[in-house]
Amino acid sequence: MGEETVIPLSDVDPEKWYQDSIAIIMLLLGPALWLILVTQLSFKVGWLAFICQVQIGFYTWLTIIAYGHRRAARWTWWGVLITSALGAWSLAVALL
């Protein structure tokens, strides 16, 4: 019988971040959630996306770290940061 070899994840990961589909999805997950909330409800409730994204981001980050995909884990937090900026903008509009 043949020898089975395991290819480490570092050998499978694309070299460039823009070629990594998981990293792009994790980056755009929060802003997409914010956009859905803003377009379907109102701009003033967009700040709720930040609260949701922190929780979603944390659990997806744990899962991604468990699979050893460090680049996607890093881009998850960039997505949370972008969502926090969008959420702060929505909150400022809601309070003013």
N, C-alpha and C positions, 0 to 999 in steps of 0.2 A: 504494500500500500504506500501511497505517496506521503511525503512529509507535509504537514500543514504549517504554514507560517502566518504569523499575525503581523499585519502592517501597522506600525504605530501611527496615531492620528497626526503627528507632526509631519509625516511624509505625505499625507493625503490632503492637508490644508493647502489652499491656494496661496501663492506668494503675496499677491496684492489684496488689499482689503476689499476693493470694489469687485473682485471676482468671487468673494465669499458670500454666498447667498444667505447663510444663517446670520452673519454679522449685519448684513443690510436689513434683514427682517427685524432683528433685535433693535437696530437703530431707529427704524421707522414705526415700530409698534406703538409707542407712546404718542408721537405726533398724529398718527392715524386715529388713535382713540380720541384724542382731543378734537380732531377735525370732525369725526362722527358725532361727538357730543354737541359741538358748536353748530353743525349744519342741521342736525335732527331736532335739537331742543332750542337752545339760544346761546348767544355768545357769553352771557353772564354765568352760565353753569359750566363753562369750559374748565374752570379751576378744579372741578371734581376729577378730571382726567389725571391730574397729578397724583391725587390720593390713590386712585386705582392703579396708576402706572408704577408707583412705588411698590405696591404689593405684588403686582404681576411681575415687575422687573426683578424683585428679590427672589421669587420662587423660580422664575426662568433662569436667573443667574445661578442659583444653586444647582439646577438641573444641568445647565451648560458646563459648569465647573466639574460636575461629576463625570461628564463625558469627556472632559479634558480639552474643551474648545475655548481656549483663553481669549482669542481675539473677539469672538462673539460675546463673551462675558464682559470684556472691556466696552464694546459698543453698546451693550445693554445699558450701562450706566450713562453713556453719552446720550442715549435716547431718553433716559429719565431726566437728565439735565435739560435737554431741549423741551421736554414736556413741562418741566417746572417753570421755564421761562414763558412758555405759552400760557400755562395756568396762572402765573403771576399777572400776566397781561389781562386775562379774563377776570381775575379777582379784582384788579384795580378798576376795571370798567364797571364791575358789579357794585363796588363800594362807592364809586363816585357818581 
